Amino acid sequence: MQGNNYIPPLTPRSRLERLLRERELRKSSRYTQSTEDGRDGNKESEQLSDSFLSENEAEDVAETGAADDRPRKQRLLVVANRLPVSAVREGVDSYHLEISVGGLVSALLGVKEFDTRWIGWAGVNVPDEVGQKALTKALAEMRCIPVFLDEDIVNEYYNGYCNNILWPLFHYLGLPQEDRLATTRSFQTQFDAYKKANQMFADVVNKHYQDGDVVWCHDYHLMFLPRCLKEYNDKMKVGWFLHTPFPSSEIHRTLPSRSYLLRSVLAADLVGFHTYDYARHFVSACTRILGIEGTPEGVEDQGKLTRVAAFPIGIDSERFIRALALPEVQNHLKELKERFAGRKVMLGVDRLDMIKGIPQKILAFEKFLEENAHWRDKVVLLQIAVPTRTDVSEYQKLTSQVHEIVGRINGRFGTLTAVPIHHLDRSLDFHALCALYAVTDVALVTSLRDGMNLVSYEFVACQASKKGVLILSEFAGAAQSLGAGAILVNPWNITEVAASIGYALDMPADEREKRHQFNFKHVTTHTSQEWAATFVSELNDTIVEAQLRKRQVPPLLPNKVAVDCYSKSNNRLIILGFNATLTEPVDTLGRGGQIKEMELKVHPDLKEPLKKLSEDPKTTIIVLSGSGRAVLDKNFGEYNMWLAAENGMFLRLTSSEWMTTMPENLNMDWVDSVKHVFEYFTERTPRSHFELRETSIIWSYKYADIEFGRLQARDLLQHLWTGPISNASLDVVQGGRSVEVRAVGVSKGAAIDRILGEIVHSKGMKEPIDYVLCIGHFLAKDEDVYKFFEPELPLESSPMAKAMLSNSHRLSSLPRASSTKGGASSSKSGSKATYYKKQRSMSNIERRDLERTSSDPWRTTTRDRTSLHEGSSVLDLKGDNYFSCAVARKRSSARYLLKTSHDIVNLLSDLADHS
């Protein structure tokens, strides 16, 4: 019994244990710190003072980005478009700095677990070197490192691509019409500036980066940054977080640079969003637009997993709670209570922005006043609209529209002494805002689309005594967190919002209490500090898991070693897959990709190397494919090599005819019934197709909608298992986006011993095979071909030699006919076939050979003599001369990895040069 004093193990065994342990450590450290820092109620001043370093430390940060004499914590480099301070130049070498307001700033200023540095643009153009040095020194005192952007870059990158293209698109406003109709050059110029600016940010990060640092990139301004950082140092810990919504894949696919940006973000180790919906949209966009695999953990591409998760941001709730006790806030609170005595107060605090739904909110309030005359003198709406982008015509139109609606409603329902709407086109200071939150009865947040909206959190934090009601748009990210305690509304439905206002104003006290308690608990536990610490903790853990996963991924093939071994060997065997190995890369998402995939063709750059290799008398090449005989004939008929079609069921030397290695009793009665099922699902799954081969049948949905394709594949499997193949000896092999039905035991590895036995004696080999290279993009079931040449036990002689020796007694030279009759079973002792437990009925080749050897005693004597002469040295790889290579596989049984078709071209070209 562990009892109540059980202590968790010192070394966490699982990901969950690691994260829970870190969470407990954070809690205990925060408790200790809060007891030390809890003497002063004004935490804002504490945060500001904590942001400054001593003069000597500031110089160190300016020079190296480090404060060496401070206690060592993990360094966190926060990279955002804007620094948490705004700089105003006051002279040649002096600047005035002011702390900025915003969710990210408040979220990270209170994080004490890390040694934080900020990297970003200070919002001011500094073209001269003197000014840049002065600003760098001033910012260093606040642990900030500037990125200097000139006016042209800012205009094209920030005002152009970020605010005019990405921001509207991510908020479902679509691409601006003028840009959609403008020239490509205009868009391309903005995108080039975006990439250039991101590279400038990366250059600054690289300059200040130290081993072990965590780099946290923020928002849509820096989507290209993770790629830049990883290209500089692939071991850098990089996280990226989006503070806006991420749109559905159908919206994102309209962006011309859609794929480029997605792949750049996927270079990060951890990608974070405010809500699960945004994370799901991102994974869906990667799957549908890039054609790569989405997993429950994130997105996996060629063995690299980018973790994708939701991390809802919070606020520094303690700051608001403590502020309510300050004299400044109490004075404001007293004035507001006197000013609105006898009236219920409704509050809206928003940026004057198209996505905030201010007109919809005011129109809903008007509808409420129309339908509830008894409330007209008893309720007031205070709308704080902070102006933004006042130089943009769309925002100017919105301002005029809001003013017009407010004026009309006040004129309609106002009196000489009171008006129903108080509208302010300005921001309020922190103390006034806290007082306003505290006096409010109903907060109204009607965002049409919002990443999170922390106004709702701030309102809840200040409502300990009032316990007001929150009306929240379902299109704000906060609805995912506060949905149980708030009244969720569709801001476009004016009638629904008006009814919700009435319900909120008349809500019983006990219901208000329950709703508030739920929201208050969430806001005070899911704080900004917890958000930041959780993200960095997950990022660190993601790196740990990536390192563990990396051990399962084969290392890259050492080309030079493979080529050197090849040049020194005397009898080489090269086994090559076909599809996705020797074929041209296919665009999986259009431009004829499906047609190209169905019409498989050898990569044009491989034709010359294959020709040279096949003409080398010391080299034997086998193309081992699941494709049919006609496909291999069409592509490789001109070369001197061996072709093994349909996973080795059919075999021929290109100068001879096809023969079959199929067991004679192989039952193919199942084909028609399975074909009917595949036809049914092909008709009902757009852009899917099936291929009927002689010994198997395969259905592919690679080009279909990925989600629909998966559902259809699941249904197809259910149909197969309960119908046509329920009692048949068949294997159902699932690929990434395909389903194949084949006979039990049929695989490339299971066929290789038959094929090799045929090849060895057809060539009359007198020297052992001393070099084997096997390359393929095989299904997991077919990866037994890699294991075939691996010794079962390190100390015993090669079992492959035993297998080939056994084959040498069984098989004769290559027969000319494609089939024969009769024969008896032969021995298979020592063969790899026993290891793979494959189906072992005698094939037509074996029967033919048995007949020939029985009718020709001399042949038998010669073969026995050859076998005795070669003994166990038929295969003599000496361990180092075997190179098995998986192509673009996540985890594989192969020894090595080749990432792309370009790598295969380079390797085979190098081998050809040494032939």
Beta strands, then each sheet from edge to edge (+ up, - down):
strand 1: 75-82
strand 2: 85-89
strand 3: 95-99
strand 4: 115-121
strand 5: 144-146
strand 6: 214-218
strand 7: 237-241
strand 8: 270-273
strand 9: 293-295
strand 10: 298-301
strand 11: 304-310
strand 12: 344-351
strand 13: 379-386
strand 14: 421-424
strand 15: 442-445
strand 16: 469-473
strand 17: 487-489
strand 18: 572-576
strand 19: 619-624
strand 20: 642-645
strand 21: 650-653
strand 22: 659-660
strand 23: 689-692
strand 24: 696-700
strand 25: 730-734
strand 26: 738-743
strand 27: 771-776
strand 28: 882-887
strand 29: 896-898
sheet 1: 5+ 4+ 1+ 6+ 7+ 8+ 11+ 10- 9+
sheet 2: 2+ 3-
sheet 3: 14+ 13+ 12+ 15+ 16+ 17+
sheet 4: 22+ 21- 20+ 19+ 18+ 27+ 28+ 29+
sheet 5: 23+ 24- 26+ 25-
end
